[in-house]
Each structure stands twice: as C-alpha cells, then as structure tokens.
Amino acid sequence: MTLAAHFAPTVATAFLASSVEAVEAMTVILAAGITRGWRSALAGAGIGALLLAAIVALLGPSLTAIPISVLQVTTGTLLLLFGMRWIRKAMLRYAGVIAMRDEDQIYARERQAFGAAAGRARIDLITAFAVFKVVLLEGIEVIVIVIGIGAVGGMLVPASIGALAAILAVALLGAVVHRPLSRVPENALKLAVGVMVCAFGTFWFGEGVGIHWPHGDVAILAIIAIFLAAAAAGIQLARAPGAARAAP
Amino acid sequence: MKALRSVLLALAGLFVDDASLAITIVLILVATAFVASTPWIAGAWLGVTLVAALIAALLENVARSARSAGDGG
C-alpha cells in the first residue's frame, strides 16, 4: 500500500480513538473544575499531562531499539486486547444488553461526587488526584493506540498528529461550551475505532509471527471490513430472543 | 498504596474487560504463533484462520454475555 493510503487510516484511527478518550477525560475535568474550582482540576490535569509526556519521552526513543517482529507481536497483542474490549462493549450497548454511556449522566454523577468531597482548599488534593487519574488513564489509552498503529509501519508522526488534533479539538470545545460533549456519538466511535484497532492489531501480530498477508498492507482494509460485518452480525445475535435488555 | 492499587487496577482494565475473552484472545495468538513456526498451514491461510478465530471468540463472548445478562447472571 502506498504511504498516502496508509497515512489516512492511521490519522483517522488515532483521531477518532483519541477523541473518545479526550471526551471521557473532559467530562471529569469539567465536573471537577466547575464544582471544586479550576485550580485543583487544572493542577491534576497538568500533572497527569506531564507524566504522560515523560512516558512518551521514555518510550519514544526505546521503540527504535526493539526488533521489529517483537514490536509487531507486542503491539498487535495489546491492540487486539484493547480493540476487542471496545467492540464487545459497543456491540452489547447497541444490542441493548448494557446501557449506553451518557456523558450528561456521568457529568452529573461526578459533580455530585466532587460536591460531596472534603472541604474547599487552595488545591483540593482529592479533586486533583481524581482528575490526574482520569487524565493519566485516558492518556495511556491514547499512547497505546498511537504506538500500536504508528510504531510498526513508521507512522508515529501521522498517528501523533491525529491524536493531538483530537485532544486539542475536544479541549477547545470543552473550554467553549463548558459542559460535557454529550452529542459526540461515543458508541459509534467506539465500535468504529475498535474495528480499526483490531484490524491493525491482527495485521501486525500476523506479520510479527511470519504470516504473509495477501496483497500486503491492503489486507488491513479487508480485515476492517470483515470485523465490521462480524460486529453487525454480533449485534443481531445479542438482540436475539432470550438475550437481556438494559433498562432505558 | 490504595491510590496506586486503584491506578494499577484501572490500567489492567484498559486491556481486560471480560477476562474470558482476554484469555481466549491470548490463547488464539499463542496457538497462531506456534502454528506459524511449523509448516502445517501456509501463511495466507493462517491469516484467514487467525481472523476467523478472533471473530468466533468475539461473537461467542457477546452471545454468552447477552444470554447470561438475560438469565440475570
């Protein structure tokens, strides 16, 4: 596959996946900032971002020292575990087995939790830690995705561009609207990204163990189509009589 | 210590939601790596088998999760 043909799916996957993570983190940051004050929320987010930057600075150079087949097998395995988790959850949500994620509800719950936390201080440690933890965890998910889809094919730069663009876009939107971004179709994004991440993971793992995919990198597109069809079938399967339904 | 434990548990949760699905995926990958080191299945067919096995594992898990939720389990 040409560089251009590989560039677009890499940027798109990184952008979509990172926007899901950024929206989840933004919900908690907004709830913390509005309820407990911006000083604590931004302190937690800032420390989380600094730790993430340190992780990237440490991991980045060491990636080049890892043999390509080891990198392919490792990132392929992590992407598959990560992507399958997302596809499974999105399928069960579409089938009505588990409830859809509701950013407004989560925002209200977080605001209540932060409101019930210990008294207001210059820097409220409980709030700062809660925000730090969310930023760190969502950020690590972004790093896993960027490394997973970018490290092996020499696509770290486009993957990083996609991720940074998503984080900036969500941060700007969050700063402007000052409420959770509940209109983002989180489940659809999760399903689409899960499919793409699984396709990359399957492809890299296969390459790592010596599988020669037909038509080279183009096989990724075929694997995406197969996973997408399987996800659609799986949603119907989970909707079948006898399956559970989540309360609306 | 409690905070570190909660962060580590959350980190593990990034990759493992349903333990049985995660274990099945790892077993499929280990089996694929083993078969790839033998001359039993040609490269392209092993790729097809890998995709089919992963999808079968996912569909079985989703169907089982839906059923067990329906049974109240």
Interface residues (C-beta under 8 A of the other chain):
Chain A: V73 G76 T77 L78 L80 L81 F82 M84 R85 I87 R88 K89 M91 L92 A95 V97 I98 F129 K133 L136 L137 I140 E141 V144 C198 T202 F205 G206 V209 G210 I211 H212 W213 P214 A219 I223 I226 F227 A230 A233 G234 L237 A238 R239 A240 G242 A243 A244 R245
Chain B: A3 S6 V7 A10 L11 L14 F15 V16 D17 D18 L21 A22 I25 V26 L29 T32 A33 A36 S37 G43 A44 L46 G47 L50 V51 L54 I55 L58 L59 N61 V62 A63 S65 A66 R67 S68 A69 G70 D71
